[in-house]
Amino acid sequence: MKAIAQDRYGSPDVLLLSEVDRPSPADDEVLVRVRAATVNARDWHVMRGDPYLARLLPGVMGFRGPKVRIRGTDFAGVVEAVGGRVTRLRPGDEVYGEVDGAFAEYVRAPEGVVDRKPANLTFEQAAALPLAANTALMGLRDEGRVRAGQRVLVNGASGGVGTFAVQIGKWLGAEVTAVCGARNVDLVTSLGADHVIDYGQDDFTRDAGRYDVVFDLVGNHSLTALRRTLKPGGALVLSGGGASTGGSFLGPMGLIIRGSLSAALVRRHRIAVLEARPSAENLATLRELAEAGAVTPVIDRTYALDEVPDAIRYVEDEHARAKVVITV
């Protein structure tokens, strides 16, 4: 089968369309014929091997090259085969999910990270959901513990996670303030944001506004500045860090590490470092939200499988809005 493989760290040029063996599902896995996948910041970080500290930690990155050769995480497609212990899914089911190796014609995944595709979404739209929407769901519902009537700020509201966070914040009943660039004001407003702050004009950490929950997806402010925006007892949820320009030892992990160390010491506020984990249960919730019209994926551009390097260049250089989709 064809897949986008990577053997060393570097620019998008290290991502090569390759012929690799088609995987076979284990007893608890499904084999999916991929119809669409999406680009995430995670793909860029693994491609670059950035930040350098991540190469020393357990996970996808290795010291000199990625441990998992095929890039991509989100996918939507049709079940081709199932393992002997799989009970919920069967061949022919249209599904979506999250697992390493999605930039390929076929991907195998544990049943526990796959669910039926939202019936009202195309494969391209469904592929945009898993990692980003699950991050938004867990960040606001689970870590932020958002309740109806609370004030929530999303820093990085026009990105892949941010566009879902705005919508999920509204679904939870919050008053949502979105932070983004000027060209994306109309986008986040259309997704339901009650207020929009253009980061080119205003620094939300210096404004008088105070929030019950701040969901930071960028990592471009200090921990002190972010805490300054919270009400007493408010929650700061840290996830990722798309502002990193690469070539760094800590990158966005610096803020994450400081947040983790401060979480046990801070009493006035609650600091949570999000570790979003894929699950069929959360995918089922997202399916229900999509089918109810509460969550709608926003797709910026679509590329073919052999154009993945161009897709990642676009994400790197052009500050892509929402999701960039790969058709397979």
SERO-4910 file (N, C-alpha, C, O; in steps of 0.05 Angstrom, whole numbers):
BEGIN
 pado doro    nc1    nc2    nc3   cac1   cac2   cac3    cc1    cc2    cc3    oc1    oc2    oc3
  Met    A     17    -24      0      0      0      0     18     25      0     41     24      7
  Lys    A      6     47     -7     20     73     -7     17     87     20     -5     86     32
  Ala    A     38     99     29     38    113     55     59    135     55     78    134     40
  Ile    A     55    154     72     75    175     76     94    167     99     85    166    122
  Ala    A    118    160     92    137    149    111    160    170    117    166    187    100
  Gln    A    171    167    141    193    185    149    214    169    165    207    154    183
  Asp    A    239    172    156    261    157    170    280    175    185    295    165    201
  Arg    A    278    201    181    296    220    195    281    246    199    261    252    186
  Tyr    A    291    262    217    279    288    223    287    309    203    309    307    191
  Gly    A    270    329    198    278    350    180    254    365    169    232    365    182
  Ser    A    257    377    146    236    393    133    216    374    121    219    350    122
  Pro    A    194    384    109    175    367     95    187    349     74    174    329     66
  Asp    A    211    355     65    223    338     45    230    310     55    235    292     39
  Val    A    230    306     82    236    279     92    211    261     91    213    237     97
  Leu    A    188    272     84    163    257     83    161    246     54    157    261     35
  Leu    A    162    220     51    163    208     25    140    189     20    133    173     38
  Leu    A    127    192     -3    106    173    -11    120    146    -17    136    144    -36
  Ser    A    114    126     -1    128    100     -3    109     77     -6     85     79      0
  Glu    A    120     55    -16    105     30    -17    112     13      8    136      6     11
  Val    A     93      7     25     98     -8     49     78    -31     51     58    -32     37
  Asp    A     84    -50     69     66    -73     73     40    -64     85     39    -47    103
  Arg    A     18    -76     75     -8    -70     87    -10    -84    114     -3   -108    116
  Pro    A    -18    -70    135    -19    -82    161    -42   -102    164    -61   -102    148
  Ser    A    -40   -120    183    -61   -139    190    -71   -133    218    -54   -128    236
  Pro    A    -97   -134    223   -107   -127    250   -101   -149    270   -104   -173    264
  Ala    A    -93   -141    294    -91   -160    317   -119   -167    326   -139   -157    316
  Asp    A   -121   -184    347   -147   -193    356   -166   -171    365   -190   -172    361
  Asp    A   -154   -150    377   -170   -128    387   -170   -103    368   -177    -81    377
  Glu    A   -162   -107    343   -159    -84    325   -177    -87    301   -188   -108    295
  Val    A   -181    -64    287   -195    -64    262   -175    -53    241   -158    -37    247
  Leu    A   -179    -63    216   -164    -52    194   -183    -34    178   -204    -43    170
  Val    A   -174     -9    173   -191     11    161   -179     19    134   -156     26    133
  Arg    A   -195     19    113   -188     31     88   -192     61     91   -215     70     92
  Val    A   -170     76     92   -171    104     98   -182    119     73   -173    116     51
  Arg    A   -201    136     79   -212    154     58   -203    183     62   -200    198     42
  Ala    A   -197    190     86   -187    217     92   -172    217    118   -177    201    136
  Ala    A   -153    236    120   -138    240    145   -134    270    148   -141    285    129
  Thr    A   -123    279    170   -118    308    173    -91    313    185    -79    296    198
  Val    A    -81    337    180    -56    346    190    -60    359    218    -78    375    222
  Asn    A    -43    351    237    -43    364    264    -16    375    270      4    368    257
  Ala    A    -15    393    289     11    404    298     30    382    306     54    384    303
  Arg    A     18    360    317     34    337    325     51    326    301     74    319    305
  Asp    A     39    326    277     54    316    254     78    333    248    100    323    242
  Trp    A     75    359    251     97    377    247    119    373    267    143    372    260
  His    A    111    370    293    131    367    314    147    341    310    171    340    313
  Val    A    133    319    303    147    294    298    164    295    273    187    285    273
  Met    A    155    308    252    171    311    228    197    326    234    218    318    224
  Arg    A    196    347    250    220    362    257    236    350    280    259    357    283
  Gly    A    224    333    295    237    323    319    240    346    340    260    348    353
  Asp    A    219    362    342    219    386    357    196    386    377    174    380    369
  Pro    A    200    393    403    225    402    415    244    379    420    236    356    422
  Tyr    A    269    386    423    290    365    426    286    347    450    292    323    450
  Leu    A    275    359    472    270    344    496    252    320    491    255    299    504
  Ala    A    233    323    473    214    301    468    228    277    456    217    255    458
  Arg    A    251    280    444    266    257    433    276    239    455    282    216    450
  Leu    A    278    249    480    289    234    502    267    221    519    272    205    537
  Leu    A    241    227    512    219    217    528    205    193    513    207    191    489
  Pro    A    192    176    528    177    154    515    155    166    497    143    186    503
  Gly    A    151    153    474    131    163    456    138    157    427    153    139    421
  Val    A    127    173    409    131    169    380    159    177    372    171    165    353
  Met    A    170    198    384    197    207    376    219    189    387    218    180    410
  Gly    A    239    185    370    264    173    379    286    193    378    281    216    371
  Phe    A    310    186    386    332    205    388    340    215    360    344    239    356
  Arg    A    344    197    341    353    205    314    331    205    293    335    217    272
  Gly    A    309    193    299    287    192    280    262    181    294    264    169    315
  Pro    A    239    184    282    214    176    295    213    145    298    222    130    281
  Lys    A    201    137    320    198    108    325    176     97    308    177     73    300
  Val    A    156    112    302    134    104    284    139    117    257    141    141    254
  Arg    A    143    100    237    153    110    211    131    125    194    138    144    181
  Ile    A    106    117    196     85    129    180     72    152    196     64    148    219
  Arg    A     70    175    183     59    199    196     28    198    195     16    181    182
  Gly    A     16    217    209    -13    220    209    -26    207    234    -16    187    244
  Thr    A    -48    219    243    -61    209    267    -91    205    263   -102    184    269
  Asp    A   -104    226    253   -133    225    249   -140    210    224   -126    213    204
  Phe    A   -162    195    224   -171    182    199   -201    178    199   -214    177    220
  Ala    A   -212    175    175   -239    166    171   -239    148    147   -225    153    127
  Gly    A   -255    126    148   -255    108    126   -274     85    131   -294     88    146
  Val    A   -269     63    119   -287     40    119   -272     15    130   -250     10    122
  Val    A   -285      1    149   -273    -22    161   -269    -44    140   -288    -52    126
  Glu    A   -244    -53    137   -238    -73    117   -238   -101    130   -247   -120    118
  Ala    A   -228   -103    155   -227   -129    169   -226   -123    199   -219   -102    207
  Val    A   -233   -143    214   -233   -140    244   -220   -164    256   -220   -186    246
  Gly    A   -208   -159    280   -195   -181    295   -216   -198    309   -240   -191    310
  Gly    A   -207   -220    320   -225   -240    331   -240   -231    356   -262   -241    362
  Arg    A   -229   -211    371   -243   -202    395   -258   -176    391   -269   -166    410
  Val    A   -259   -166    367   -274   -142    361   -304   -148    361   -313   -166    347
  Thr    A   -320   -132    376   -348   -137    379   -366   -114    368   -389   -119    360
  Arg    A   -356    -89    369   -374    -67    362   -375    -61    332   -394    -50    322
  Leu    A   -354    -68    318   -351    -60    290   -348    -84    272   -340   -106    281
  Arg    A   -355    -80    247   -353   -102    228   -346    -91    200   -349    -67    196
  Pro    A   -336   -108    182   -328    -98    156   -352    -84    142   -375    -92    144
  Gly    A   -345    -62    129   -364    -45    116   -374    -21    132   -385     -3    120
  Asp    A   -369    -21    158   -376      2    175   -360     26    167   -335     25    163
  Glu    A   -373     49    166   -359     75    162   -351     85    190   -368     88    207
  Val    A   -325     90    194   -315     96    220   -295    119    219   -287    129    198
  Tyr    A   -288    129    243   -267    149    246   -253    143    272   -264    131    290
  Gly    A   -228    154    274   -213    148    298   -186    162    298   -180    179    281
  Glu    A   -169    153    317   -143    167    322   -122    146    329   -124    133    349
  Val    A   -102    143    312    -80    125    317    -57    133    299    -61    145    278
  Asp    A    -32    127    307     -9    133    290    -10    117    264    -19     94    263
  Gly    A     -2    130    242      0    117    216    -23    122    197    -28    106    179
  Ala    A    -37    145    201    -61    150    185    -56    160    157    -74    159    140
  Phe    A    -32    170    151    -26    179    124    -19    155    107      4    151     98
  Ala    A    -39    138    101    -35    113     87    -61    104     76    -83    113     84
  Glu    A    -59     85     57    -84     74     46    -99     56     66   -123     54     65
  Tyr    A    -84     44     84    -97     27    105    -83     34    132    -60     40    133
  Val    A    -99     32    153    -88     35    180   -102     15    198   -126     10    195
  Arg    A    -87      5    217    -99    -13    237   -100      2    263    -82     18    270
  Ala    A   -121     -2    278   -125     13    303   -140     -5    323   -157    -20    316
  Pro    A   -134     -2    349   -149    -16    370   -179     -7    368   -185     16    363
  Glu    A   -196    -26    373   -225    -20    372   -232      3    391   -251     18    386
  Gly    A   -217      5    413   -223     25    433   -218     54    425   -224     72    440
  Val    A   -206     59    402   -201     86    393   -215     91    366   -208    110    352
  Val    A   -235     75    360   -250     78    335   -280     78    341   -289     63    359
  Asp    A   -295     94    326   -324     94    329   -337     98    302   -323    105    283
  Arg    A   -363     94    301   -377     99    276   -376    129    268   -378    146    285
  Lys    A   -372    134    243   -370    161    233   -397    175    236   -418    163    232
  Pro    A   -397    201    243   -422    216    243   -436    214    216   -424    219    195
  Ala    A   -461    207    217   -476    201    192   -479    225    174   -481    222    150
  Asn    A   -479    249    186   -483    273    170   -457    286    159   -458    307    146
  Leu    A   -434    274    165   -409    285    156   -397    268    134   -400    244    132
  Thr    A   -382    282    116   -366    268     96   -342    255    110   -336    261    133
  Phe    A   -328    238     95   -303    227    107   -283    249    113   -270    248    134
  Glu    A   -282    269     96   -263    291    100   -270    306    126   -252    313    142
  Gln    A   -295    312    130   -304    326    154   -299    309    179   -290    319    200
  Ala    A   -306    283    177   -303    265    200   -274    263    208   -268    261    232
  Ala    A   -256    262    189   -227    259    195   -217    283    210   -196    281    223
  Ala    A   -230    306    208   -221    330    221   -227    329    251   -216    346    266
  Leu    A   -244    311    260   -253    311    288   -234    299    309   -229    312    329
  Pro    A   -224    275    305   -215    259    328   -195    273    347   -203    279    370
  Leu    A   -171    279    338   -151    290    357   -160    318    366   -159    323    390
  Ala    A   -167    335    347   -172    363    355   -197    366    371   -197    379    392
  Ala    A   -219    354    363   -244    356    377   -243    342    404   -254    352    424
  Asn    A   -229    319    405   -226    305    431   -209    322    450   -215    323    474
  Thr    A   -189    336    440   -173    354    457   -191    376    468   -189    383    492
  Ala    A   -207    388    451   -225    409    460   -245    399    481   -250    412    501
  Leu    A   -256    375    475   -276    364    494   -264    358    521   -275    366    541
  Met    A   -240    345    521   -228    338    547   -218    363    561   -218    365    585
  Gly    A   -208    383    545   -197    407    557   -219    423    572   -214    433    594
  Leu    A   -242    426    560   -263    442    572   -281    426    590   -287    435    613
  Arg    A   -291    403    581   -309    388    598   -296    375    621   -306    376    644
  Asp    A   -273    362    617   -260    345    637   -241    361    654   -243    361    679
  Glu    A   -222    375    642   -202    390    657   -212    417    666   -208    426    689
  Gly    A   -225    431    648   -236    458    655   -261    456    672   -267    475    687
  Arg    A   -276    434    670   -300    430    686   -320    453    681   -332    464    700
  Val    A   -322    461    656   -338    484    648   -368    478    654   -378    457    649
  Arg    A   -380    498    666   -409    497    672   -424    520    658   -412    540    651
  Ala    A   -449    516    655   -466    536    642   -464    563    657   -464    564    681
  Gly    A   -461    584    641   -459    611    653   -431    621    659   -427    644    665
  Gln    A   -411    603    657   -384    611    663   -372    626    639   -381    624    616
  Arg    A   -351    642    645   -337    656    624   -312    640    617   -295    634    634
  Val    A   -309    634    591   -287    617    581   -272    633    560   -285    645    542
  Leu    A   -246    632    561   -229    644    540   -213    622    526   -201    605    540
  Val    A   -213    623    500   -197    604    484   -176    619    469   -181    635    452
  Asn    A   -151    614    477   -128    627    463   -118    608    441   -109    586    446
  Gly    A   -121    618    416   -116    601    393   -142    591    381   -143    567    373
  Ala    A   -162    608    380   -189    599    374   -194    592    345   -213    578    339
  Ser    A   -176    600    327   -181    595    299   -166    570    289   -167    563    265
  Gly    A   -151    557    307   -136    533    299   -153    508    300   -178    510    304
  Gly    A   -140    485    295   -155    460    294   -170    454    320   -194    449    319
  Val    A   -156    456    343   -170    451    368   -188    474    376   -210    471    386
  Gly    A   -178    499    370   -192    523    378   -220    525    366   -239    533    380
  Thr    A   -223    518    341   -249    521    328   -269    501    341   -293    508    344
  Phe    A   -260    478    349   -277    460    364   -282    470    392   -304    466    403
  Ala    A   -262    482    405   -265    491    432   -286    513    434   -302    513    453
  Val    A   -287    531    415   -308    551    414   -335    538    414   -353    546    429
  Gln    A   -339    518    397   -365    505    394   -372    489    418   -395    489    427
  Ile    A   -353    474    429   -358    458    453   -363    475    477   -379    468    494
  Gly    A   -349    498    479   -354    516    501   -383    526    500   -396    528    521
  Lys    A   -393    533    476   -421    541    474   -440    518    481   -461    523    493
  Trp    A   -433    494    472   -450    471    478   -452    467    509   -473    458    519
  Leu    A   -431    472    523   -430    470    552   -445    493    566   -448    493    590
  Gly    A   -453    513    550   -468    535    562   -451    559    571   -461    576    585
  Ala    A   -426    560    562   -408    581    571   -411    606    554   -421    605    531
  Glu    A   -402    629    564   -398    653    549   -369    653    539   -351    654    555
  Val    A   -365    650    513   -339    644    502   -326    669    490   -338    683    473
  Thr    A   -302    674    498   -285    695    486   -263    681    470   -248    664    480
  Ala    A   -261    688    444   -242    675    426   -219    695    421   -224    718    415
  Val    A   -194    685    423   -171    701    416   -159    690    390   -153    667    387
  Cys    A   -157    708    370   -147    700    343   -137    725    329   -138    747    340
  Gly    A   -127    721    304   -118    743    288   -141    756    274   -163    745    273
  Ala    A   -136    780    263   -157    796    251   -172    781    228   -196    784    225
  Arg    A   -157    766    212   -170    753    189   -189    730    197   -204    720    180
  Asn    A   -188    722    222   -205    700    231   -228    708    249   -242    691    260
  Val    A   -232    734    252   -253    744    270   -280    734    261   -296    724    277
  Asp    A   -285    736    235   -311    727    224   -315    697    228   -337    688    234
  Leu    A   -294    682    225   -295    653    227   -304    645    256   -324    631    259
  Val    A   -290    655    276   -296    646    303   -323    658    312   -337    645    329
  Thr    A   -331    681    301   -357    691    307   -379    673    296   -399    668    309
  Ser    A   -374    663    272   -394    645    259   -396    619    274   -417    605    272
  Leu    A   -376    611    290   -376    587    305   -390    590    332   -394    571    347
  Gly    A   -397    615    339   -412    620    363   -398    637    384   -410    641    406
  Ala    A   -374    646    380   -360    662    400   -376    686    407   -386    701    390
  Asp    A   -378    691    433   -393    715    442   -376    740    440   -387    762    435
  His    A   -350    737    444   -332    760    442   -307    751    428   -299    727    430
  Val    A   -294    769    414   -269    762    399   -248    783    406   -253    807    405
  Ile    A   -224    773    412   -201    791    417   -181    787    395   -171    764    391
  Asp    A   -174    808    380   -154    806    359   -127    810    373   -120    831    383
  Tyr    A   -111    788    373    -85    789    387    -66    810    375    -47    818    389
  Gly    A    -70    818    351    -54    839    339    -59    867    350    -43    885    347
  Gln    A    -83    870    362    -90    896    373    -90    896    403    -85    917    415
  Asp    A    -97    874    416    -99    873    445    -86    848    456    -86    827    444
  Asp    A    -74    852    480    -63    829    495    -83    822    517    -87    837    536
  Phe    A    -96    799    514   -117    792    532   -107    789    561   -123    791    579
  Thr    A    -81    783    564    -71    780    592    -68    807    606    -63    808    630
  Arg    A    -71    829    591    -69    856    603    -96    870    605    -99    892    615
  Asp    A   -117    857    594   -144    868    595   -156    864    623   -146    849    639
  Ala    A   -178    879    628   -190    877    654   -208    853    657   -215    846    680
  Gly    A   -214    839    635   -232    816    637   -220    793    653   -196    789    653
  Arg    A   -237    779    668   -229    756    683   -247    733    676   -271    736    671
  Tyr    A   -235    709    676   -249    686    665   -249    663    685   -231    660    702
  Asp    A   -270    646    683   -271    623    700   -252    601    689   -240    586    705
  Val    A   -249    599    663   -232    580    651   -217    593    627   -229    606    610
  Val    A   -191    590    627   -175    598    604   -162    573    592   -148    558    606
  Phe    A   -168    568    566   -158    545    552   -136    555    533   -142    567    512
  Asp    A   -111    550    540    -89    560    525    -78    539    505    -69    518    514
  Leu    A    -80    545    480    -71    527    459    -47    536    444    -39    524    424
  Val    A    -35    558    453    -14    571    437     13    571    452     34    566    440
  Gly    A     12    576    478     37    577    493     54    602    488     78    600    490
  Asn    A     41    624    482     56    649    476     55    669    498     62    692    494
  His    A     46    661    522     45    678    545     57    663    569     56    639    570
  Ser    A     68    678    588     79    666    612     57    655    629     33    663    627
  Leu    A     64    637    647     45    626    666     34    649    684     10    648    690
  Thr    A     50    667    692     41    690    709     20    706    694      0    714    705
  Ala    A     26    712    668      7    729    653    -20    714    649    -41    726    651
  Leu    A    -19    688    644    -43    673    640    -60    672    666    -84    675    665
  Arg    A    -46    668    688    -61    666    714    -74    693    720    -94    694    734
  Arg    A    -62    715    710    -73    742    716   -101    745    704   -116    762    713
  Thr    A   -108    729    684   -134    732    671   -156    716    685   -179    719    678
  Leu    A   -149    701    706   -168    683    719   -183    697    742   -171    713    757
  Lys    A   -207    689    746   -222    696    770   -210    679    793   -198    658    788
  Pro    A   -214    687    818   -207    670    840   -221    643    838   -245    642    833
  Gly    A   -205    622    840   -217    595    837   -219    586    808   -229    564    803
  Gly    A   -210    603    790   -212    596    761   -192    575    753   -173    569    768
  Ala    A   -195    564    729   -178    542    720   -164    550    694   -175    562    676
  Leu    A   -138    544    694   -121    548    670   -115    520    659   -103    504    672
  Val    A   -123    515    634   -118    490    621    -98    494    599   -102    510    581
  Leu    A    -75    480    601    -54    482    581    -53    458    563    -55    435    572
  Ser    A    -51    464    537    -50    442    518    -33    451    494    -39    471    481
  Gly    A    -12    435    488      3    440    463     18    467    464     25    477    485
  Gly    A     22    477    440     37    503    438     44    508    409     67    505    401
  Gly    A     24    516    393     28    520    364     47    543    357     55    545    334
  Ala    A     54    560    377     70    583    371     99    576    368    115    593    359
  Ser    A    107    552    376    135    545    374    145    546    345    132    536    327
  Thr    A    168    558    341    179    560    314    200    539    308    211    539    286
  Gly    A    204    521    326    222    499    321    251    505    329    258    527    335
  Gly    A    267    483    329    296    486    335    301    492    364    321    504    370
  Ser    A    283    484    382    287    491    410    289    466    427    280    444    418
  Phe    A    300    469    450    303    446    468    277    440    482    268    417    483
  Leu    A    263    460    493    239    456    507    214    463    490    194    449    492
  Gly    A    216    484    474    193    492    458    169    497    476    172    508    498
  Pro    A    144    490    467    121    494    484    121    478    509    105    482    528
  Met    A    138    457    510    139    440    534    149    456    558    143    448    581
  Gly    A    163    479    554    172    495    576    148    504    593    149    502    618
  Leu    A    128    515    580    104    525    594     89    501    607     80    503    629
  Ile    A     88    479    592     74    455    603     88    445    628     75    439    648
  Ile    A    115    444    628    130    435    651    126    454    675    121    445    697
  Arg    A    128    480    669    123    499    691     95    497    702     90    499    726
  Gly    A     76    492    684     48    489    693     45    464    711     31    465    731
  Ser    A     58    443    703     56    418    719     68    422    746     57    412    766
  Leu    A     91    436    747    104    440    773     88    459    791     88    456    815
  Ser    A     75    478    778     59    498    794     33    487    803     21    497    822
  Ala    A     22    467    789     -5    457    795     -9    450    824    -30    455    836
  Ala    A     11    437    836      9    428    864     13    451    884      7    448    907
  Leu    A     25    473    875     32    494    893     12    517    894      9    531    914
  Val    A     -1    522    871    -19    544    869    -46    538    883    -57    517    879
  Arg    A    -55    557    899    -80    553    914   -102    571    903   -126    564    903
  Arg    A    -95    595    894   -115    614    885   -129    605    859   -153    610    855
  His    A   -115    590    842   -125    580    817   -119    550    814   -103    539    829
  Arg    A   -132    538    795   -127    510    788   -113    509    761   -123    521    742
  Ile    A    -90    496    760    -75    493    735    -76    464    726    -69    446    742
  Ala    A    -85    459    702    -87    432    691    -71    430    665    -74    446    647
  Val    A    -54    410    663    -40    404    639    -54    381    625    -55    358    636
  Leu    A    -65    386    602    -82    367    589    -66    345    575    -47    350    560
  Glu    A    -74    320    581    -64    297    566    -88    284    553   -101    266    564
  Ala    A    -94    293    528   -117    283    514   -112    255    504    -93    250    488
  Arg    A   -128    236    512   -125    208    503   -149    200    486   -172    205    494
  Pro    A   -144    186    464   -166    178    447   -183    156    460   -172    139    474
  Ser    A   -209    157    455   -226    136    465   -251    135    448   -261    155    438
  Ala    A   -262    111    445   -287    107    430   -310    122    444   -328    132    431
  Glu    A   -309    123    471   -330    137    485   -331    166    478   -353    177    473
  Asn    A   -308    180    477   -308    208    470   -315    212    440   -328    231    433
  Leu    A   -306    193    423   -314    195    395   -344    192    392   -356    205    375
  Ala    A   -357    175    408   -386    173    407   -399    199    415   -419    207    403
  Thr    A   -388    212    436   -399    238    444   -396    258    421   -415    273    416
  Leu    A   -373    259    409   -369    278    387   -387    271    363   -397    289    349
  Arg    A   -392    245    358   -410    238    337   -438    249    343   -451    260    325
  Glu    A   -447    246    368   -473    256    375   -475    287    372   -495    298    363
  Leu    A   -453    300    380   -453    329    377   -453    338    347   -467    357    340
  Ala    A   -438    324    331   -438    330    302   -465    325    290   -475    341    274
  Glu    A   -477    302    296   -503    296    285   -525    314    294   -545    318    280
  Ala    A   -522    326    318   -541    345    328   -536    374    318   -552    392    323
  Gly    A   -514    378    304   -507    404    294   -493    422    314   -489    446    308
  Ala    A   -485    411    337   -472    427    357   -442    432    350   -430    451    360
  Val    A   -431    414    335   -403    416    327   -401    411    297   -411    391    286
  Thr    A   -388    430    283   -384    428    254   -355    432    248   -344    453    254
  Pro    A   -342    413    235   -313    416    228   -310    438    207   -327    441    189
  Val    A   -289    453    210   -282    474    190   -257    465    176   -236    459    188
  Ile    A   -258    463    149   -236    454    133   -224    477    117   -239    490    102
  Asp    A   -199    482    121   -185    503    107   -178    495     78   -187    508     59
  Arg    A   -163    473     75   -154    464     49   -154    433     49   -153    420     70
  Thr    A   -154    422     25   -153    393     21   -130    386      2   -126    400    -18
  Tyr    A   -114    366      9    -92    357     -7    -94    327    -11   -107    313      5
  Ala    A    -82    317    -33    -80    288    -38    -58    276    -21    -41    290    -10
  Leu    A    -58    249    -19    -38    236     -2     -9    243    -11      8    247      6
  Asp    A     -4    244    -37     23    250    -46     30    279    -42     53    287    -48
  Glu    A     12    295    -33     17    324    -28     20    330      2     19    353      9
  Val    A     23    310     18     26    314     47     49    334     53     45    352     70
  Pro    A     72    332     41     93    352     46     84    380     41     90    398     57
  Asp    A     68    385     19     58    412     14     38    420     35     37    443     43
  Ala    A     22    401     44      2    407     65     15    416     90      6    435    103
  Ile    A     37    403     98     50    410    123     66    437    119     68    452    138
  Arg    A     76    441     95     88    468     90     67    490     94     73    511    105
  Tyr    A     44    485     84     22    505     86     16    510    116     13    533    124
  Val    A     14    488    131      9    491    160     31    506    174     26    523    191
  Glu    A     56    501    166     79    514    177     80    544    171     84    561    188
  Asp    A     76    550    145     82    577    135     58    596    134     61    620    135
  Glu    A     34    585    132     11    602    126     -9    605    149    -30    618    146
  His    A     -3    594    172    -21    596    195    -49    586    187    -68    602    188
  Ala    A    -50    561    180    -76    550    170    -98    554    190    -94    554    214
  Arg    A   -122    559    179   -146    562    195   -158    534    199   -162    520    179
  Ala    A   -165    528    223   -179    502    229   -163    479    218   -139    476    225
  Lys    A   -175    462    201   -163    436    194   -155    435    165   -168    446    147
  Val    A   -132    421    160   -123    415    133   -126    385    129   -116    369    145
  Val    A   -140    377    108   -148    350    104   -132    337     82   -125    349     62
  Ile    A   -126    311     86   -113    294     66   -133    274     55   -144    258     71
  Thr    A   -138    274     29   -155    253     18   -138    230      8   -116    234     -3
  Val    A   -148    206     12   -133    182      6   -148    165    -15   -138    144    -23
***
